[in-house]
Amino acid sequence: MSRRPLDHIRNFAIVAHIDHGKSTLADRLLEVSGLVQRGVERTQLLDDLDLERERGITIKARAVRMPYERDGKTYILNLIDTPGHVDFTYEVSRSLAACEGALLLVDATQGVEAQTVANAYLAVEGDLELIPVLNKVDMQGARPDEVAEEIETVLGIDASDAVRCSAKTGIGVPEVLDRILDRIPPPIGDPDAPLKALLFDAVYDTYRGVIVYVRLIDGSLKAGQTVRFHKAGALHEVTEVGVLSPNRLKVDALNAGESGYLVASIKSLGDVKIGDTVTTHPPPPDLVPLPGYKEPRPMVYCGLYPTYPKDFEQLRKALQTLQLNDASFTFVPETSEALGFGFRCGFLGLLHMEIVQERLERDSDIDLVQTAPNVTYEVLKTDGEIVRVEKPSDVPDGNYVEEFREPIARCSMILPQESIGPMMQLSTERRGVYIETQYLSPTRVMLVFDIPLQEIVFDFYDKLKSATRGYGTLDYEVRGYQQGDLVRLRILVNGSEVDALSLICHRDSSSNRGRKVLKRLQKTIPRHLFQVPLQAAVGGKVVARENISALRKDVTAKCYGGDITRKRKLLEKQKEGKKRMKLVGNVEIPQRAFLAVLGGDDEDDRKGRK
């Protein structure tokens, strides 16, 4: 039998900016479909993680199956609730790959914002049917007509008949479901063909092994069947299949076009690759695996080390388990002379890094030491080889470097018109290059700058919120690498370089940046019996220096009367002793000193660039 539309199924996602009401609308849709009762269940039903509920944001995409009856026919609606923050764009792209359409949710009081634009473009690139929905129309400051005009102006999407609803009160929610059935095309598949399914997520269960979430393209899946994971080549016997409704619900079989989970007592985490194709065993001879997902490219790196060395293996297992549930997170083992054995971890952004660290500490109860975050650079060597630099110690010797390149991010900032001046000043201070200004409405504009990623990952978002009194929003996309006047700033303690404290920065700010690091070290490294020089150097040139003064004993305290030469003799003897001690003495650097460079840039760092 040939592949055909499966008219009783609709697969759709909800995409929006942060705090525009995605999770609340998902709650109302579950109520209208009859899965839950209002007031009985908790709010934000699809936000499982404690961190999601504490912060009020969605971190993990969640799928749920809803039955919906119209005109005597029962439909299956598969909803995926997606995150809104720029750091979790990869989660959104994975969710959209399993759908045929999406609800573009826009807050009727806030209008189109940065992630609204970014997520809408993701859906358009995926060739999905977009349905504009205006939320919070019951609020006093709602301006649905203006916002509908913004959607048409900025995104080029017809919003004249956009559904107007209130996810909080339930107004207009049934109309949203009807619009989904009318506008979103059904999936196309062949229920009688051999099994072909997309593995779009997974989670580790201590008792049941890896639980795999799949979207069936063709065929069917039931308990007792042997399946093959294409990339890993692993075979597993399925012990249970089910759907999320919204909790796991065991069913007899999953069919083409449906989404659900399978349990197969999978103990090896390496067998499960997000984006893999799940098929029958033996596989069909003409099998064409699904394209899967584009590998995410981490842009922010930092080192994670256990506070206690005995926790190293426990940390490794915790990272492997977390990576199963968060495919955009990467890690490799590394060793630091200062911090011992740990892992070099890659993240999509600073919030992503913060979330991963919190999840590790909560789920595995491990105390972590985190080094300063840095972005990825490229170095063109004199022999033509291009080297990726993920940490300062990877920078080749200056004699072999032809060109030092840094990642450039295209930043789209949506803000009130009166904030244009402060934001242009802030962007220019961060070495930004002006691209364009788009007027979304008489009071709101979109300002576009190309800014080095190094300049925005630390505190740019906080500065933006301050400059726009909380009304500004930011979305960025790394466009590529560009030559920059960058240097490796080496930190020397008592003449010895400390790799863990080295960093990469712009040449003009190296002196100020180095002095700031040395000032912090001066406060955290305890005094020794000899003077300890702290130096910041670029190549062989020292650009900043501070001293930690020596602990001194008053050797003349018991020298009463007599000639001045008696006191001078004692002081000279002390001086000679300190010289010998400095030659053979080791400087003890406490662990907190290695975190002294974590503060990122501040205004003092840019004096050389203004």
C-alpha positions as CSV (number, residue, x, y, z in Angstrom):
1,M,0.0,0.0,0.0
2,S,1.3,3.5,-0.9
3,R,1.9,6.3,1.5
4,R,-1.2,8.5,2.1
5,P,-2.5,11.3,4.3
6,L,-3.5,10.1,7.8
7,D,-6.5,12.3,8.1
8,H,-7.2,11.6,11.8
9,I,-3.8,12.9,13.1
10,R,-2.4,16.4,13.5
11,N,1.2,17.0,14.7
12,F,1.8,20.6,15.8
13,A,4.1,22.7,18.1
14,I,3.7,26.0,20.0
15,V,6.4,28.5,19.3
16,A,6.7,31.9,20.9
17,H,8.9,34.4,22.8
18,I,9.6,33.9,26.5
19,D,6.6,34.5,28.7
20,H,4.1,34.8,25.9
21,G,1.9,32.0,27.3
22,K,3.0,28.7,25.6
23,S,2.8,26.5,28.7
24,T,-0.5,28.1,29.9
25,L,-2.1,27.6,26.4
26,A,-0.9,24.0,26.5
27,D,-2.7,23.6,29.9
28,R,-6.0,25.0,28.4
29,L,-5.7,22.7,25.3
30,L,-5.4,19.7,27.6
31,E,-8.5,20.8,29.5
32,V,-10.6,21.4,26.4
33,S,-9.6,18.0,25.0
34,G,-10.8,16.5,28.3
35,L,-7.4,15.1,29.4
36,V,-7.3,17.1,32.7
37,Q,-9.8,19.0,34.8
38,R,-9.2,22.7,35.6
39,G,-8.3,23.4,39.2
40,V,-7.6,19.7,39.9
41,E,-4.2,19.5,38.2
42,R,-1.3,21.8,38.8
43,T,-0.4,24.6,36.3
44,Q,2.3,24.3,33.7
45,L,1.6,20.5,33.3
46,L,4.2,20.0,30.6
47,D,7.1,21.6,32.6
48,D,8.4,18.6,34.4
49,L,11.7,19.9,35.7
50,D,11.9,21.7,39.1
51,L,14.1,24.3,37.4
52,E,11.4,25.0,34.8
53,R,8.8,25.7,37.5
54,E,11.1,27.7,39.7
55,R,12.3,30.0,36.8
56,G,8.9,30.1,35.0
57,I,10.6,29.0,31.7
58,T,10.4,26.0,29.5
59,I,13.8,24.2,29.1
60,K,12.8,20.8,27.6
61,A,10.3,20.4,24.8
62,R,7.5,18.1,25.8
63,A,5.1,16.0,23.6
64,V,1.6,15.1,24.6
65,R,-1.2,13.2,22.8
66,M,-4.8,14.7,23.0
67,P,-8.0,13.2,21.7
68,Y,-10.4,15.7,20.2
69,E,-13.9,15.0,18.8
70,R,-15.5,17.1,16.1
71,D,-18.5,16.4,13.9
72,G,-18.7,12.8,15.3
73,K,-15.1,12.0,14.3
74,T,-12.3,11.6,16.8
75,Y,-8.9,13.1,16.0
76,I,-5.5,12.6,17.6
77,L,-3.6,15.9,18.2
78,N,0.1,15.5,19.1
79,L,1.2,18.7,20.8
80,I,4.8,19.7,21.4
81,D,5.4,22.5,23.9
82,T,8.8,24.2,23.1
83,P,11.2,26.6,24.9
84,G,11.4,30.3,24.1
85,H,14.9,31.3,25.2
86,V,17.6,31.8,22.5
87,D,19.8,29.2,24.2
88,F,17.3,26.4,23.6
89,T,16.7,27.1,19.9
90,Y,18.0,23.6,19.2
91,E,15.2,22.1,21.2
92,V,12.7,24.1,19.1
93,S,14.3,23.0,15.8
94,R,14.1,19.3,16.9
95,S,10.4,19.7,17.9
96,L,9.5,21.3,14.6
97,A,11.1,18.5,12.6
98,A,8.5,16.1,14.1
99,C,5.5,18.4,13.1
100,E,3.6,19.5,10.1
101,G,2.4,22.8,11.6
102,A,2.9,25.3,14.4
103,L,1.0,27.8,16.4
104,L,2.8,31.1,16.4
105,L,1.8,32.6,19.8
106,V,2.2,36.3,20.2
107,D,1.4,38.3,23.4
108,A,-1.2,40.9,22.5
109,T,0.2,43.3,25.1
110,Q,3.9,42.9,24.1
111,G,3.7,42.3,20.4
112,V,6.4,40.7,18.2
113,E,9.7,40.2,20.0
114,A,13.1,38.8,19.2
115,Q,12.4,35.1,19.7
116,T,9.0,35.4,17.9
117,V,10.9,36.3,14.8
118,A,13.6,33.7,15.2
119,N,11.1,30.8,15.9
120,A,8.8,31.9,13.1
121,Y,11.8,31.7,10.6
122,L,12.7,28.2,12.0
123,A,9.1,27.1,11.2
124,V,9.2,28.6,7.7
125,E,12.5,27.0,7.0
126,G,11.0,23.6,8.0
127,D,8.1,24.2,5.5
128,L,5.5,24.2,8.3
129,E,2.0,25.7,8.2
130,L,2.0,28.7,10.6
131,I,-1.1,29.7,12.5
132,P,-0.8,33.1,14.2
133,V,-2.5,33.2,17.6
134,L,-2.9,36.4,19.7
135,N,-2.8,35.6,23.4
136,K,-3.8,37.7,26.5
137,V,-6.5,39.6,24.6
138,D,-8.4,40.0,27.9
139,M,-5.7,42.2,29.5
140,Q,-6.2,45.9,29.8
141,G,-3.1,46.8,27.8
142,A,-3.9,44.4,24.9
143,R,-3.7,45.9,21.4
144,P,-4.5,42.9,19.1
145,D,-5.1,45.0,15.9
146,E,-1.6,46.7,16.2
147,V,0.1,43.3,17.0
148,A,-1.6,41.6,14.0
149,E,-0.2,44.4,11.8
150,E,3.3,43.9,13.4
151,I,3.1,40.2,12.5
152,E,2.3,41.1,8.9
153,T,4.9,43.8,8.7
154,V,7.8,41.9,10.3
155,L,7.1,38.3,9.4
156,G,5.1,38.7,6.2
157,I,2.4,36.3,7.6
158,D,-1.3,37.1,7.0
159,A,-2.7,37.8,10.5
160,S,-6.0,39.3,9.5
161,D,-7.9,36.3,10.7
162,A,-5.5,35.4,13.6
163,V,-7.2,33.5,16.5
164,R,-7.6,35.8,19.5
165,C,-7.6,34.0,22.8
166,S,-6.8,34.2,26.5
167,A,-4.8,31.1,27.6
168,K,-5.4,32.1,31.2
169,T,-9.3,32.3,31.1
170,G,-9.8,29.9,28.2
171,I,-11.4,32.4,25.9
172,G,-11.0,31.4,22.2
173,V,-9.2,28.1,23.0
174,P,-11.8,25.9,21.2
175,E,-11.3,28.0,18.1
176,V,-7.6,27.3,18.3
177,L,-8.2,23.6,18.1
178,D,-10.6,24.0,15.2
179,R,-8.1,26.1,13.4
180,I,-5.5,23.4,13.9
181,L,-7.8,20.8,12.3
182,D,-8.6,23.1,9.4
183,R,-5.2,24.5,8.6
184,I,-2.5,22.0,9.6
185,P,-2.1,19.2,7.0
186,P,-2.2,15.6,8.3
187,P,1.0,13.5,8.3
188,I,1.7,11.2,5.3
189,G,2.7,7.6,6.0
190,D,2.1,4.0,5.2
191,P,0.8,1.9,8.2
192,D,1.5,-1.3,6.3
193,A,5.1,-0.6,5.4
194,P,8.1,-1.7,7.5
195,L,8.7,0.4,10.6
196,K,10.6,3.7,10.2
197,A,10.6,6.1,13.1
198,L,12.5,9.2,14.1
199,L,14.1,9.1,17.6
200,F,13.5,12.7,18.8
201,D,14.2,12.5,22.5
202,A,15.2,10.1,25.3
203,V,15.4,10.0,29.1
204,Y,17.1,7.6,31.5
205,D,15.1,5.7,34.1
206,T,17.1,4.0,36.9
207,Y,14.8,0.9,36.8
208,R,13.7,0.7,33.2
209,G,16.8,1.9,31.3
210,V,16.7,4.4,28.5
211,I,13.1,5.4,27.5
212,V,13.1,6.5,23.9
213,Y,10.6,9.0,22.4
214,V,9.8,8.3,18.7
215,R,7.7,9.8,15.9
216,L,6.5,7.0,13.5
217,I,6.8,7.8,9.8
218,D,5.8,4.4,8.5
219,G,4.7,1.1,9.9
220,S,3.7,0.2,13.4
221,L,5.4,-0.6,16.7
222,K,4.3,-3.0,19.4
223,A,5.7,-4.9,22.4
224,G,7.6,-8.1,21.6
225,Q,9.0,-6.6,18.3
226,T,12.8,-6.4,17.8
227,V,13.9,-3.0,16.6
228,R,17.2,-1.7,15.3
229,F,18.8,1.7,15.9
230,H,20.4,2.5,12.6
231,K,23.4,4.6,13.6
232,A,24.5,2.5,16.6
233,G,23.5,-0.8,14.9
234,A,22.1,-2.0,18.2
235,L,19.2,-4.5,18.5
236,H,16.6,-4.4,21.3
237,E,13.4,-6.2,22.0
238,V,10.6,-3.8,22.8
239,T,8.9,-4.5,26.1
240,E,6.4,-1.7,26.2
241,V,5.0,1.1,23.9
242,G,2.9,4.0,25.0
243,V,1.9,7.6,24.5
244,L,2.2,10.7,26.7
245,S,-1.2,11.8,27.7
246,P,0.2,13.9,29.5
247,N,1.8,11.1,31.7
248,R,3.1,7.9,30.2
249,L,0.1,5.7,29.2
250,K,0.7,2.1,27.9
251,V,-1.0,1.2,24.6
252,D,-1.1,-1.9,22.4
253,A,0.6,-0.4,19.4
254,L,1.8,2.9,17.8
255,N,1.0,3.5,14.2
256,A,2.3,5.6,11.3
257,G,2.0,9.4,12.0
258,E,1.8,9.0,15.8
259,S,4.3,9.9,18.5
260,G,5.0,8.0,21.7
261,Y,7.6,6.1,23.7
262,L,9.2,2.7,23.7
263,V,10.9,0.8,26.5
264,A,13.4,-2.0,25.6
265,S,15.6,-2.4,28.7
266,I,18.3,-0.3,27.0
267,K,21.2,0.0,29.5
268,S,23.9,1.3,27.2
269,L,23.6,5.1,26.7
270,G,25.8,4.9,23.6
271,D,23.1,2.9,21.7
272,V,20.8,5.9,21.7
273,K,21.5,8.8,19.3
274,I,19.1,11.7,19.0
275,G,17.9,12.0,15.4
276,D,18.5,8.3,14.7
277,T,16.2,6.1,12.6
278,V,14.5,3.2,14.4
279,T,13.5,0.3,12.1
280,T,12.8,-3.4,12.1
281,H,15.3,-6.2,12.2
282,P,16.4,-7.3,9.7
283,P,16.1,-3.8,8.1
284,P,14.4,-3.5,4.7
285,P,17.0,-3.7,1.9
286,D,15.8,-0.4,0.4
287,L,15.9,1.5,3.7
288,V,16.7,5.2,3.4
289,P,17.5,6.5,6.9
290,L,15.8,9.7,8.0
291,P,18.0,12.8,7.7
292,G,17.8,13.3,11.5
293,Y,19.1,16.6,13.0
294,K,21.9,18.9,12.2
295,E,24.6,18.6,14.9
296,P,24.5,21.6,17.2
297,R,27.7,23.6,17.5
298,P,28.5,24.7,21.0
299,M,29.6,28.3,21.2
300,V,30.4,28.7,24.9
301,Y,32.9,26.4,26.7
302,C,33.9,26.0,30.3
303,G,35.6,23.4,32.5
304,L,33.6,21.5,35.1
305,Y,35.6,19.8,37.9
306,P,34.4,17.9,40.9
307,T,35.4,19.6,44.2
308,Y,36.5,16.2,45.5
309,P,38.6,14.0,43.1
310,K,36.8,10.9,44.2
311,D,33.6,12.2,42.5
312,F,35.2,12.1,39.0
313,E,33.6,8.9,37.8
314,Q,30.3,9.9,39.3
315,L,30.5,13.2,37.4
316,R,31.2,11.3,34.1
317,K,28.1,9.1,34.5
318,A,26.0,12.2,35.4
319,L,27.2,14.0,32.3
320,Q,26.4,11.0,30.1
321,T,22.9,10.7,31.5
322,L,22.3,14.4,31.0
323,Q,23.6,14.4,27.5
324,L,21.1,11.7,26.6
325,N,18.3,14.2,27.5
326,D,20.1,17.3,26.2
327,A,21.8,16.5,22.8
328,S,23.1,20.1,22.4
329,F,25.4,19.6,25.4
330,T,28.9,18.2,24.8
331,F,31.8,17.2,27.0
332,V,35.4,15.7,26.8
333,P,37.7,14.8,29.7
334,E,40.6,17.2,30.4
335,T,43.2,17.7,33.1
336,S,44.2,20.9,34.8
337,E,47.4,21.3,36.9
338,A,45.4,23.5,39.3
339,L,42.0,21.7,39.5
340,G,42.9,18.1,38.7
341,F,40.7,15.8,36.5
342,G,37.5,17.2,35.0
343,F,35.6,17.8,31.8
344,R,35.6,20.5,29.1
345,C,32.0,21.2,28.4
346,G,30.3,22.9,25.4
347,F,27.1,24.9,25.6
348,L,24.8,26.9,23.3
349,G,24.9,29.9,25.6
350,L,25.3,31.1,29.2
351,L,21.8,30.3,30.3
352,H,22.2,26.8,28.9
353,M,25.5,26.5,30.9
354,E,23.8,27.7,34.1
355,I,20.9,25.2,33.6
356,V,23.2,22.2,33.0
357,Q,25.3,23.0,36.1
358,E,22.2,23.3,38.3
359,R,20.8,20.0,36.9
360,L,24.1,18.3,37.5
361,E,24.3,19.5,41.1
362,R,20.6,18.6,41.9
363,D,20.4,15.3,40.1
364,S,23.7,13.8,41.1
365,D,24.5,15.7,44.3
366,I,28.0,16.6,43.2
367,D,29.8,19.8,44.2
368,L,31.3,21.4,41.1
369,V,34.0,23.9,40.4
370,Q,33.4,25.8,37.2
371,T,36.1,27.7,35.3
372,A,35.6,31.0,33.4
373,P,33.4,30.5,30.3
374,N,34.9,31.4,26.9
375,V,33.8,31.2,23.3
376,T,35.3,29.2,20.4
377,Y,37.9,30.9,18.2
378,E,39.6,30.0,14.9
379,V,43.4,30.4,14.3
380,L,44.9,30.4,10.8
381,K,48.4,29.1,11.1
382,T,51.3,30.1,8.8
383,D,51.1,26.7,7.1
384,G,47.5,27.3,6.1
385,E,46.0,25.0,8.8
386,I,42.9,26.3,10.6
387,V,42.7,25.3,14.3
388,R,39.6,25.6,16.5
389,V,40.5,27.1,19.9
390,E,38.2,26.2,22.7
391,K,40.4,27.3,25.6
392,P,43.3,29.7,25.9
393,S,46.0,27.0,26.4
394,D,45.1,25.7,22.9
395,V,46.4,29.0,21.2
396,P,49.5,28.1,19.1
397,D,52.7,30.0,19.6
398,G,52.5,33.6,18.2
399,N,55.2,32.9,15.6
400,Y,53.0,30.3,13.9
401,V,49.7,32.4,13.9
402,E,48.8,34.1,10.6
403,E,45.3,35.2,11.6
404,F,43.2,35.1,14.8
405,R,39.4,34.9,14.2
406,E,36.5,35.4,16.5
407,P,32.8,34.4,16.1
408,I,30.5,37.2,15.1
409,A,26.9,37.2,16.1
410,R,24.1,39.0,14.2
411,C,22.1,40.5,17.1
412,S,18.5,41.5,16.6
413,M,17.3,43.8,19.5
414,I,13.6,44.8,19.7
415,L,13.2,47.8,22.0
416,P,11.2,51.0,22.6
417,Q,12.1,53.9,20.3
418,E,13.4,56.0,23.1
419,S,16.1,53.4,23.9
420,I,17.8,53.5,20.5
421,G,20.5,55.9,21.7
422,P,21.6,54.0,24.8
423,M,21.6,50.7,22.9
424,M,23.6,52.0,19.9
425,Q,26.2,53.3,22.4
426,L,26.3,50.0,24.3
427,S,26.6,48.0,21.0
428,T,29.4,50.3,19.7
429,E,31.3,49.9,23.0
430,R,31.1,46.2,22.5
431,R,32.8,46.6,19.1
432,G,29.5,46.2,17.3
433,V,29.0,47.1,13.6
434,Y,25.6,48.7,12.8
435,I,23.5,46.9,10.2
436,E,20.0,48.4,10.1
437,T,17.0,49.7,12.0
438,Q,13.5,48.4,11.3
439,Y,10.4,50.3,12.6
440,L,7.9,47.7,13.7
441,S,5.4,50.3,15.0
442,P,5.4,54.0,15.9
443,T,6.9,53.1,19.3
444,R,9.0,49.9,18.8
445,V,12.0,49.3,16.6
446,M,14.3,46.4,15.8
447,L,18.0,47.3,15.9
448,V,20.4,45.0,14.2
449,F,24.2,44.9,14.9
450,D,27.0,42.5,14.2
451,I,28.8,42.0,17.6
452,P,31.7,39.6,18.5
453,L,30.2,36.8,20.5
454,Q,32.8,37.2,23.2
455,E,31.3,40.7,23.9
456,I,27.7,39.4,24.4
457,V,27.9,36.1,26.3
458,F,28.8,37.6,29.7
459,D,26.5,40.5,30.6
460,F,25.2,42.1,27.4
461,Y,21.7,40.9,28.0
462,D,21.7,42.4,31.5
463,K,22.9,45.7,30.2
464,L,20.3,45.6,27.5
465,K,17.5,45.1,30.0
466,S,18.8,48.0,32.1
467,A,19.1,50.3,29.1
468,T,15.6,49.5,27.9
469,R,14.0,49.5,31.4
470,G,13.1,45.8,31.0
471,Y,11.3,46.2,27.6
472,G,14.2,45.1,25.3
473,T,14.6,41.6,23.9
474,L,17.5,40.0,22.2
475,D,18.0,37.2,19.7
476,Y,21.4,36.4,18.1
477,E,22.7,34.0,15.5
478,V,26.4,33.3,14.9
479,R,27.1,34.3,11.3
480,G,30.7,33.1,11.0
481,Y,34.3,34.0,12.0
482,Q,36.0,37.3,11.4
483,Q,39.6,38.4,11.9
484,G,40.1,40.3,15.2
485,D,43.1,41.8,17.0
486,L,43.0,39.2,19.7
487,V,45.7,38.0,22.1
488,R,46.3,35.3,24.7
489,L,46.6,37.0,28.1
490,R,48.9,34.9,30.2
491,I,48.8,35.1,34.0
492,L,52.0,34.5,35.9
493,V,52.2,33.9,39.6
494,N,55.8,34.2,41.1
495,G,57.1,33.9,37.5
496,S,55.3,30.7,36.6
497,E,52.4,30.7,34.1
498,V,49.1,29.4,35.4
499,D,47.2,27.9,32.4
500,A,43.9,27.8,34.2
501,L,43.9,31.6,34.7
502,S,44.9,32.5,31.1
503,L,42.3,34.1,28.8
504,I,41.7,35.4,25.3
505,C,40.8,39.1,24.9
506,H,41.1,42.1,22.6
507,R,44.6,43.6,22.5
508,D,43.3,47.1,23.4
509,S,41.7,45.8,26.6
510,S,44.4,43.4,27.6
511,S,46.1,45.8,30.1
512,N,42.8,46.7,31.9
513,R,41.5,43.1,31.8
514,G,44.8,41.7,33.1
515,R,44.9,44.3,35.9
516,K,41.4,43.4,37.0
517,V,42.3,39.7,37.2
518,L,45.5,40.5,39.2
519,K,43.6,42.7,41.6
520,R,41.2,39.8,42.3
521,L,44.0,37.3,42.7
522,Q,45.8,39.7,45.1
523,K,42.7,39.5,47.3
524,T,42.3,35.7,47.2
525,I,45.9,34.4,47.3
526,P,47.2,34.4,51.0
527,R,50.4,36.2,51.8
528,H,53.6,34.2,52.0
529,L,56.9,34.7,53.8
530,F,58.3,36.3,50.6
531,Q,56.9,38.8,48.1
532,V,54.8,37.2,45.3
533,P,54.7,39.1,42.0
534,L,51.5,38.7,39.9
535,Q,51.9,39.5,36.2
536,A,49.7,39.6,33.1
537,A,51.7,39.2,29.9
538,V,50.9,39.2,26.2
539,G,53.7,37.3,24.5
540,G,56.9,38.3,26.2
541,K,55.5,41.8,27.2
542,V,54.2,42.3,30.7
543,V,51.1,44.5,30.5
544,A,50.0,44.6,34.2
545,R,51.7,43.8,37.5
546,E,50.6,43.6,41.2
547,N,52.5,42.4,44.2
548,I,51.4,40.4,47.2
549,S,53.6,41.8,50.0
550,A,55.5,39.4,52.2
551,L,54.7,38.5,55.8
552,R,57.4,40.2,57.9
553,K,58.7,39.4,61.3
554,D,60.2,42.2,63.3
555,V,63.7,40.8,63.7
556,T,64.9,44.0,65.4
557,A,62.4,43.8,68.2
558,K,64.9,42.5,70.7
559,C,67.8,44.7,69.5
560,Y,68.0,47.4,72.2
561,G,70.6,50.1,72.0
562,G,74.0,49.7,70.3
563,D,75.2,50.8,66.9
564,I,72.8,51.1,63.9
565,T,74.9,48.5,62.1
566,R,73.5,45.8,64.5
567,K,70.0,46.4,63.2
568,R,71.2,46.7,59.6
569,K,72.9,43.4,59.9
570,L,69.7,41.6,61.1
571,L,67.7,43.2,58.3
572,E,70.2,42.2,55.7
573,K,70.2,38.6,57.0
574,Q,66.4,38.6,56.8
575,K,66.5,39.9,53.2
576,E,69.0,37.2,52.1
577,G,66.8,34.5,53.7
578,K,63.7,35.7,51.8
579,K,65.7,35.7,48.5
580,R,66.6,32.0,49.1
581,M,63.0,31.2,50.1
582,K,61.6,32.9,47.0
583,L,63.9,30.8,44.7
584,V,62.7,27.5,46.2
585,G,59.3,28.3,47.7
586,N,56.0,27.3,46.1
587,V,53.1,29.7,46.0
588,E,49.9,28.1,47.3
589,I,46.9,29.2,45.2
590,P,43.5,28.5,46.8
591,Q,40.7,27.1,44.6
592,R,38.7,30.3,44.9
593,A,41.5,32.2,43.1
594,F,40.8,30.1,40.0
595,L,37.2,31.5,40.0
596,A,38.4,35.1,40.3
597,V,38.2,35.6,36.6
598,L,34.6,34.5,36.4
599,G,33.1,38.1,36.6
600,G,33.4,38.6,32.8
601,D,33.8,42.1,31.2
602,D,32.8,45.3,32.9
603,E,33.0,48.9,31.9
604,D,36.7,49.2,32.9
605,D,37.6,46.6,30.3
606,R,36.6,48.9,27.4
607,K,38.6,52.0,28.2
608,G,41.0,51.1,25.4
609,R,38.2,50.6,22.9
610,K,36.1,53.8,23.4
